[in-house]
């Protein structure tokens, strides 16, 4: 499987405000291994760079004065990404800018028509809900070295994101059940319910108060009235001899 981890830097945050891409960085993964192949280009946007954006990436308009326009590198860039699965952090942002660049050079196909997309930010939010999931936070959490990242840069960030993505999607070995069973029999997840079950002991009986029983019955009545499929608790309380009636 071929994947391309991609990042961009731009003149500003809003593509609707006419902002443009000024740097594209891509690194290639094949079967989840970095191949060493990459694509990198600085671009002349033909417009000013917002001061806030320049403070983040450090790329000035003077530096970009002799760099090519997107149109002149389009074919090489599309050749590198076509048919790959693109891994992008906060994919909608980068895709909005890429699609606008393609539109400006009269390319009919959008990025999603050329590549499948994986949004690593969405993956991170699923795995770490309620936490910071920007690239720096993920590096710290997943043990990825980002010490060389004093400023944002598309190629550097793509390289870091590739390591973050691999750790995020396949680096859970240290958190798996097997890692906590050193010196014990290794378990497959399919075996956990059998080999990993706790010893069977008599369960203690806990007395329920009258108030607790009444509250329980009130909740069951509410569930029966609100649920079209009925109350699962009723099914659990029926004995095997009830015949499901």
N, C-alpha and C positions, 0 to 999 in steps of 0.2 A: 504494500500500500504506500502510495506516494503522498506526502503531506508537505505543504509549504507554510511555514510560520512567517507571518507578515506584520509589519508595522509601518506607519507613515508619520511624518511631521508635516505641519501645515502652517499657513500664514495666520490662522485664527481658528476659532472654534465653530463658526457657523458657515456651512457650505451655502446656505441660502443667502448669506451676505457677500457672496462672490469670493470667498476665501479658496485658496488653492493648495495643492500638495507641493512641498518643497524638498521632501526626501522620502524615498521608498527603500525599505530594507527587507530582505527575505532570506530565510535559510531553509534548506531542504532536509526532510526526514524521509527515509525509506524503511518501512517495517519498523518504525519507532527508533531508528538509529540516525544520528546526524551523519550526513554523507560528506560534509565539507564544502558542498556546492552552495553558492549563495548568489543573490542578486542585490546590487546596491547602486543607487543613483541619486545625486542631488539635482534639483530642477529649478530653473528660473521661472518664477510664478507670473512675472509680468505685472506685478502689483506690490503694494507695500505690505510689510509684515507688522502685525499688531505688536506693540511693546510687550504685552503680557505673554504672548506666544514666544517671542524672542528670548524673554527671560527664562522660559522653560527649556528651550532647546539650544539656545545660543547661536542660532544660524542667522546671519545678517544678510540684508539685500546686497551689500557690497560683495560678500563672499559668493553669492549666487549669480552675480552679473554675467559671468562667462559660462554658466552651466546651461545644458540643453533644455529646451521646452519639452513638455510631456509628449507632444506629437512625434518628436524625433526619436524617442526611446520606446514608444508604444509597442512596436512589434517585438522587440527583445523582451520587454516586460511580459507581454501576453504569452509569448512562447515559454517563458519560465513557469508561469502559473497555470496555463491551460490544462484542464483535466485533473488538477490536483485537488486535494482537500485542504482548504485554507484554514489555518488556525490563527485567530485574531482576538486580541483582548479588547472587549467592547466593540464588537464587530460592526454594529450599525454605524458608528462614527466613521471608521475607515472606509467602509463600503459606500457610504454616502459621498465621500470625496472621490473615491475611485470611479464610481459611476458617473459623477459629474465630469471628471476628466475625459472619460470615454465618450460621453455625450458631446463634449466640446470638439472632439476630433472626429465626430460623426461615426463612431462605432455603434452598431445597432444592438449588439449583445451586451447585457449588463454582466457584472461579475458573477452573480449567482447563476447565470445561464452558462457560465464557463466552468465554474468550480462549485463543489459543495463547501459548506461553511461550518466551522466549529467555533463558537464563541467561548473562549476560555474564561471570561468574566462570569458568564452564566453558569459554567461548570463550577467555578470557585464559590459562587453564591449558594449553589446547591449543597456543596460539601461543607462550607463554613458560613451558614446563615447568620445574619446579624453582625458579622465581623467586617473589618476593612478588608477589601479584596483587590486593592490596586497592586501593581507589580511589585513595589517595594515591600508591602505587607506580606505578600505571598512568598517572596524570596526569604524573608525572615522566618516565616512559619514553616516553610518546606525545606529550609537549609540550603538554598541556592545562593551562591556568591554573587552579589551585585556591587561589590566594593568599588568597581570602576565606573559606576553610574552617577557621576556628579551632575550631569545634565542628561536630558532625554536625547536619544539619537536612534533613528529608525533601525539601523543594522544592529547596534548594540542591544537595543530593546528586543529585537526579534530573536537574537541569540539567547538572551536571558529568558524570554518567554518560552522558547523551545524547551529549556531545562525545567522551567516551572510547569509547563504542560505535561511533560513526561512524568514528573514527580506527582502532579495532581491526578493523573489518570492511571498511572501504573506503579507509583512509588509507595503503595500502602503496605508493603511487606512488614515494615517495622510496627505497624499498627494492627496487623492481622493476628488471628488467634494463634497461629503457629509460632510467632515470635515470643509469646508468653508461655510456651510449653517447652522451653529449652530443657533437655534431659528427660523429656517425657515422650510418649508416643505421638508422632505427628498426625494431625487430623486433617482430612479433607472437609470442606464445608458441608458436603453431602452427608458426612458421617457424624456431625456434631450432635444430632438428635439421638444417636445411639451410643457411640463410644464416649462422647463428652457429657452424657447425662449425669445428673447428680445422683448419689445413692438414695434409694427410696426409703423414707422414714415415715412413721405415722404422722399425719398432719394434726396440729393442735386444733381443738374445738374452741371457737370464740363465741361467747354468748352475745346475742344482739338485743339491744334494749327495745322497749316498745316504741319509743320515739323514732329510733333508727328504722325499725320495721315499717312504720307508717310512712316515713319519708321515702323509703325504697318503693313501697306500693304506689305512692303518688307519682314517682318518676316513671314507673312502668306504665301507669295509666296514661301519662303524657306521651310516652313513646308509642303506645298502641294507637292513640288518636292522631298523632302527627305523621306516622310512617305508613306509607302505602304497602310496604312489604311486611308489616307487623313488627312484633318485638322479638328479637333473637333470644332474649332471656326466657321467654315462654317455651321456646323449642328446647333449650338446654334443661329446663326443669321437668320436661316430660320424661317418664321412664320408658325403657325399651318396650314394655308390654302395652304402652298406650297405643301403639300402632300408628303414631303420627296423628291421631285424632284429637 
